[in-house]
Amino acid sequence: MAPLARIALARGYRVAGSDKELNSKTAELSRLGAVVHAGHDAARLPEDCDLLVFSSAIPEDNPERIAARQRGIPEMRRGAFLAEIAKDYPFSIAVSGSHGKTSITAMLVWILQKNGRHPGYLIGGSVDHLSPGDAGDGTVFVTEADESDGTHTLLHPTVGIIPNIEDDHAWSVGGREQLFQNFRAFAGNCRKVIVPQETAESFFHTAGMDLNVPGPAGFCGFQKADALLAAAGAETLGICREDAFAALADFPGVQRRMTIHYQKDGLTIVEDYAHHPTEVAAAVTLLREQYPGQHLHLLFQPHRYARLAQYFDRFAGELRKGDSVTVAPVFAAWTETGSLGSAELANAIGPKARAVEAGWEEIAGQSLQNLPRPAVLAVLGAGDVEKVFSYLPPDESF
């Protein structure tokens, strides 16, 4: 929602909105001219509002949505509004898949900017030296296309990039087959589709690029696969692969993707956005390879009760590969409760795991308590688990 609001502001719309709580993103929107309120209230809806755009996580009984319907103000889901914005650009590239969307989109935008282009774009993550959204010069638009609510099917991009597909979000779109049908529909809407045709190992060995993404050395392997897809997207706009790879030489990486926050006195603290069993497995494997023989403590925040229920046994199995585990309270997106929570997950993992139903200060303390040295503390999750860093050792220069 935040980068979409930035694009709307840049295109000349007057923007107002509300969120559960204010943060750095809402502060930046206020600086750019948006009127942002903390908390949802019917009184927040401007008198001259022409359109209400809402996240799919916002229910129908939200007071501002109720007020919009009562006043006859049209409503539009975030993904639908994104599709309307994209229609205004003669050339668009959309990235849709289960893993890697943000990295590929950010890399593609970086390549275009380094090669003198000024694309409009929407990135669902934070990248140093790159804003999360921009209207560009009106010629090209690059965006992530979210499959979680099926709105990627509303886009009709010139080029679609699909790095992978798993059954994540099947629960929210009507089942596994519907999810895959949605990806077929997305691909059918594209004039051209780019998908991986080689193994990851082949990607890594043939890419021939100097990629220096911050994080554990092995992480570059994953990023090279994403970079090859981004470079293929750039080729459709006339940028040769060599120039694309050259542009990525100083790509800073997406925050919360194998980000090293601290490394001192036998303790390394790493953050990763892993919130699906496949991503947790990849993170644990990489950390084991990068830090052999070190105690690996996993601080994991489940993201969405529906996802936890869908992959409960897989989560337990992958997290069991850590030497010790702290499970934070579930980040409740879309639904506030579920039949399975953090305590049940910790019990399924076994004696090495404990659930901490408390604030981030206590979670941080529990995670560091009696941690042997040398050790790696891996903070995993896609919710607000990043708040724990206010109570962990600070960043270091190294």
C-alpha positions in Angstrom: 0.0 0.0 0.0 2.8 2.5 0.9 4.6 2.4 -2.5 1.3 2.5 -4.3 0.4 5.6 -2.4 3.8 7.1 -3.4 3.0 6.4 -7.0 -0.4 8.0 -6.7 1.1 11.1 -5.1 3.7 11.4 -7.8 0.9 11.2 -10.5 -0.9 14.1 -8.9 -3.6 12.4 -6.9 -4.5 13.8 -3.4 -4.0 10.9 -1.0 -5.3 10.2 2.4 -5.4 7.0 4.4 -5.1 5.2 7.7 -3.2 2.3 9.2 -3.4 0.4 12.4 -0.3 2.2 13.7 2.1 4.8 12.3 5.6 3.9 11.3 8.5 5.1 9.1 6.6 4.4 5.9 3.6 6.4 7.0 5.9 9.2 8.1 7.5 9.3 4.7 4.1 9.4 3.0 3.1 12.4 5.2 6.3 14.1 4.2 5.4 13.6 0.6 2.0 15.2 1.1 -0.4 12.4 2.1 -2.7 12.8 5.1 -2.2 9.7 7.2 -4.1 8.7 10.4 -3.4 6.1 13.1 -6.4 3.8 13.5 -9.5 3.3 11.4 -12.5 5.5 11.8 -15.3 6.6 9.5 -14.4 10.2 10.2 -11.1 9.7 8.5 -12.7 9.4 5.0 -12.4 12.8 3.3 -15.5 14.6 2.2 -14.4 14.8 -1.4 -13.1 11.2 -1.6 -13.4 9.8 -5.2 -12.1 6.3 -4.6 -11.3 4.1 -1.6 -8.4 1.6 -2.2 -8.0 -1.1 0.4 -5.6 -3.9 1.2 -7.1 -7.4 0.9 -6.3 -7.8 4.6 -8.9 -5.1 5.4 -12.3 -6.7 6.1 -15.7 -5.5 4.8 -16.7 -4.3 8.3 -13.8 -1.8 8.5 -15.5 1.5 9.5 -14.0 3.4 6.6 -15.2 0.8 4.0 -18.6 0.9 5.6 -18.7 4.7 5.3 -17.5 4.5 1.6 -20.4 2.2 0.7 -22.9 4.4 2.6 -21.7 7.4 0.7 -21.6 5.6 -2.7 -17.8 6.0 -3.0 -16.3 3.2 -5.2 -14.0 0.7 -3.5 -11.1 -1.0 -5.2 -8.6 -3.6 -3.9 -5.0 -2.7 -3.9 -4.1 -5.1 -6.7 -7.0 -3.8 -8.9 -5.8 -0.2 -8.5 -2.3 -1.3 -9.3 -3.6 -2.9 -12.5 -5.3 0.4 -13.4 -2.1 2.3 -12.9 -0.1 -0.1 -15.0 -2.6 0.3 -17.9 -1.3 3.9 -18.4 2.2 2.7 -19.4 2.8 1.5 -22.9 5.3 -1.1 -21.6 5.0 -3.0 -18.3 6.8 -5.9 -16.6 5.2 -7.8 -13.8 7.0 -10.4 -11.5 4.7 -13.0 -10.0 5.7 -16.2 -8.1 6.0 -17.7 -4.7 9.6 -16.7 -3.9 12.0 -14.0 -5.1 9.4 -11.4 -6.5 10.9 -8.5 -4.5 14.5 -9.3 -5.3 13.9 -9.7 -9.0 11.7 -6.6 -9.2 14.3 -4.5 -7.3 17.2 -5.8 -9.5 15.3 -5.0 -12.7 14.5 -1.4 -11.5 18.2 -1.0 -10.5 19.4 -2.2 -13.9 17.0 0.2 -15.7 18.0 3.2 -13.6 21.7 2.4 -14.0 21.2 2.3 -17.8 19.6 5.7 -17.9 16.0 4.7 -17.8 13.4 6.2 -15.5 10.7 3.5 -15.0 7.7 3.7 -12.9 7.8 0.8 -10.4 6.4 -0.8 -7.2 8.7 -2.8 -5.0 7.3 -4.7 -1.9 10.5 -4.4 0.1 13.1 -1.9 1.2 16.3 -1.4 -0.9 19.0 1.1 0.0 19.2 4.1 -2.4 15.9 3.1 -4.0 12.5 4.3 -3.0 9.8 1.6 -2.8 7.6 3.2 -5.5 7.9 5.8 -8.3 5.7 7.1 -11.1 8.7 7.3 -13.5 8.5 9.1 -16.9 5.4 7.3 -18.1 7.1 4.9 -20.5 7.8 1.7 -18.5 6.3 0.2 -15.4 7.8 -2.6 -13.3 5.9 -4.2 -10.5 5.5 -7.2 -8.2 2.3 -9.0 -8.9 0.7 -10.5 -5.8 -0.8 -13.9 -6.0 -2.1 -14.0 -2.4 -5.5 -12.5 -3.4 -5.6 -13.4 -7.1 -5.2 -9.8 -8.2 -2.2 -10.6 -10.4 -4.8 -11.9 -12.8 -6.0 -8.3 -13.3 -2.6 -7.2 -14.8 -2.0 -7.4 -18.6 1.8 -6.8 -18.7 3.9 -6.7 -21.8 6.3 -9.1 -20.1 5.6 -11.5 -17.1 8.4 -13.1 -15.1 7.5 -16.2 -13.1 10.5 -17.5 -11.1 8.6 -20.4 -9.3 5.2 -21.5 -8.1 4.2 -23.3 -4.9 0.8 -23.8 -3.3 1.3 -20.9 -0.8 -1.9 -18.8 -0.4 -4.0 -21.6 -1.8 -6.3 -21.1 1.2 -7.1 -17.5 0.3 -7.9 -17.9 -3.4 -10.1 -21.0 -3.3 -7.7 -23.9 -3.3 -4.6 -25.2 -4.9 -6.0 -25.7 -8.4 -7.5 -22.2 -8.4 -4.1 -20.8 -7.4 -2.4 -22.6 -10.3 -5.2 -21.6 -12.6 -4.6 -18.0 -11.5 -1.0 -18.3 -12.5 -2.1 -19.7 -15.9 -4.4 -16.7 -16.3 -1.6 -14.3 -15.4 0.7 -15.9 -17.9 -2.0 -15.8 -20.5 -2.4 -12.0 -20.0 1.3 -11.4 -20.8 2.6 -10.9 -24.3 5.8 -12.6 -23.3 6.6 -14.8 -20.3 10.0 -15.4 -18.8 10.5 -18.5 -16.7 13.7 -20.4 -15.5 14.6 -23.2 -17.9 17.9 -24.3 -16.3 18.8 -25.7 -12.9 19.9 -23.3 -10.2 23.4 -24.7 -10.4 23.6 -24.0 -14.1 22.4 -20.4 -13.4 25.2 -19.9 -10.9 28.0 -21.3 -13.1 27.0 -19.6 -16.3 25.8 -16.2 -15.1 29.3 -14.7 -15.2 28.4 -11.7 -13.1 30.2 -9.8 -10.3 27.3 -9.7 -7.7 28.3 -8.4 -4.3 25.0 -8.6 -2.4 25.6 -8.1 1.4 25.1 -11.2 3.5 26.6 -14.7 3.8 28.8 -15.6 0.8 26.5 -18.5 -0.2 23.5 -16.1 -0.5 24.9 -14.8 -3.8 24.0 -18.1 -5.4 20.3 -17.5 -4.8 20.7 -13.9 -5.8 22.4 -14.8 -9.1 19.4 -16.9 -10.1 17.2 -13.9 -9.5 19.6 -11.6 -11.2 19.6 -13.7 -14.4 15.8 -13.4 -14.6 16.0 -9.6 -14.0 18.6 -9.3 -16.7 16.3 -11.3 -19.1 13.6 -8.7 -18.3 15.9 -5.9 -19.0 16.8 -7.5 -22.4 13.2 -7.0 -23.5 13.8 -3.3 -23.2 17.0 -3.4 -25.2 19.6 -3.6 -22.4 22.1 -6.3 -23.1 23.0 -8.9 -20.5 26.5 -7.6 -20.0 25.2 -4.1 -19.2 22.6 -5.6 -16.9 25.2 -7.6 -15.0 27.5 -4.6 -14.8 24.7 -2.5 -13.3 24.1 -5.1 -10.6 27.8 -5.0 -9.5 26.8 -2.5 -6.8 23.2 -3.6 -6.1 22.8 -3.3 -2.3 20.4 -6.1 -1.9 16.9 -6.1 -0.4 16.6 -5.5 3.3 15.6 -8.5 5.5 17.1 -10.9 3.0 20.0 -12.6 4.7 20.9 -9.3 6.3 23.8 -9.4 8.8 23.0 -7.1 11.7 25.8 -7.9 14.1 29.0 -9.9 14.1 31.2 -9.7 17.1 32.5 -11.7 20.1 31.5 -15.0 18.7 27.9 -13.9 17.9 26.4 -13.3 14.4 22.9 -12.0 14.1 21.2 -12.5 10.7 17.7 -11.6 9.5 15.8 -13.2 6.7 12.3 -12.8 5.4 11.7 -16.6 5.3 8.1 -17.3 6.2 7.4 -20.4 4.1 8.9 -23.9 4.8 10.8 -23.8 1.5 12.4 -20.5 2.5 13.1 -21.6 6.1 14.8 -24.7 4.7 16.9 -22.7 2.3 17.9 -20.2 5.1 18.9 -23.0 7.5 20.9 -24.9 4.9 22.7 -21.7 3.9 23.5 -20.8 7.5 24.8 -24.3 8.3 27.1 -24.1 5.2 28.3 -20.6 6.0 28.8 -21.1 9.7 29.8 -24.7 10.2 30.1 -25.9 13.8 28.4 -22.9 15.3 25.3 -23.1 17.4 22.3 -22.1 15.3 19.4 -20.5 17.2 16.3 -19.8 15.1 14.0 -17.0 16.2 10.9 -17.6 14.1 7.7 -15.6 13.8 4.9 -17.5 12.0 3.2 -15.3 9.4 -0.6 -15.8 9.1 -2.5 -18.5 11.0 -3.7 -20.0 7.7 -0.1 -20.5 6.5 0.9 -22.0 9.8 -2.0 -24.5 9.6 -1.3 -25.3 6.0 2.4 -26.2 6.5 2.4 -27.0 10.3 4.3 -30.3 10.0 6.8 -28.9 7.4 7.5 -25.8 9.6 8.1 -28.1 12.6 10.4 -30.3 10.6 12.5 -27.5 9.1 12.8 -25.5 12.4 13.9 -28.7 14.2 17.1 -28.5 12.2 18.2 -25.6 14.4 20.1 -26.3 17.6 17.6 -24.2 19.6 14.4 -22.4 18.6 12.3 -19.5 19.9 8.9 -19.1 18.4 7.4 -15.6 18.6 3.6 -14.9 18.6 1.9 -15.4 15.2 1.7 -12.3 13.0 -2.0 -12.3 12.4 -2.6 -11.0 8.8 -6.1 -11.3 7.5 -7.4 -13.5 10.4 -6.8 -12.7 14.1 -6.9 -16.3 15.4 -6.4 -19.9 14.4 -6.6 -23.4 15.7 -2.8 -23.7 15.8 -0.4 -21.1 17.3 3.1 -20.6 18.4 2.8 -22.8 21.5 1.6 -25.7 19.4 4.4 -25.2 16.9 7.1 -25.1 19.7 5.6 -28.4 21.1 5.8 -30.0 17.7 9.4 -29.0 17.2 10.4 -30.6 20.5 12.4 -29.9 23.7 14.8 -27.6 21.8 12.0 -25.1 21.2 10.1 -22.7 23.3 7.2 -20.3 22.6 7.5 -16.9 24.1 4.1 -15.1 24.3 5.5 -11.7 25.4 6.8 -8.4 24.0 9.9 -8.1 21.8 12.2 -7.2 24.7 11.5 -10.4 26.5 11.7 -12.4 23.2 15.1 -10.9 22.6 16.3 -11.8 26.1 15.0 -15.3 25.8 16.7 -15.8 22.5 20.1 -14.6 23.8 19.8 -16.4 27.2 22.5 -19.1 27.7 23.4 -19.0 24.0 26.8 -20.7 23.6 29.6 -19.2 21.6 30.2 -19.2 18.7 26.6 -18.8 17.7 24.4 -17.6 15.0 21.0 -16.0 15.9 18.8 -16.2 12.8 15.7 -13.9 12.9 13.2 -15.4 10.5 9.8 -14.1 9.4 7.8 -11.7 7.3 5.7 -9.9 9.9 6.9 -7.4 12.5 9.6 -9.6 13.9 12.1 -6.9 12.9 11.0 -5.0 16.0 13.1 -7.4 18.0 16.3 -5.6 16.8 15.5 -2.7 19.1 16.5 -5.1 21.9 19.4 -7.0 20.3 23.1 -5.9 19.9 23.4 -3.0 17.4 24.7 -3.0 13.9 28.5 -3.2 13.5 30.8 -2.0 10.7 32.8 -4.9 9.4 
